[in-house]
């Protein structure tokens, strides 16, 4: 029941006593039922909003973790490329041997794997492997 419907409602007047008590009681009951229905609807919608807020917070946390992981992957790629270019330049001027190139390649791989293991650690994880 809307406020407009309440305003438009015509109650019968009884001579010398005001409004008919039965009609007033019926209007009061209808208003109480309408109010109870609206309160129930508000409670349901409030619950849904809480669920949506929680979902949005989870999505934000997931997005942060994805961005962090992507940043770590980019660091690994640029680090590996940088070391390989440095070894290639040293080899070009005759200061690097094949053993140094192999050592640099293996070293870069190990360091990249160790750096990538940082992506396994998350703020919400309870163990060191990042499993939830």
Secondary structure, DSSP 4 states (H G I P E B T S, - for coil): --HHHHHHPPPPEETTTEE-HHHHHHHHHHHHHHHHHHHHHHHHHHHHHHHHHHHHHHHHHHHHHHHHHHHHHHHHHHHHHHHHHHHHHHHHTT---HHHHHHHHHHHHHHHHHHHGGGG--TT-SSTT---
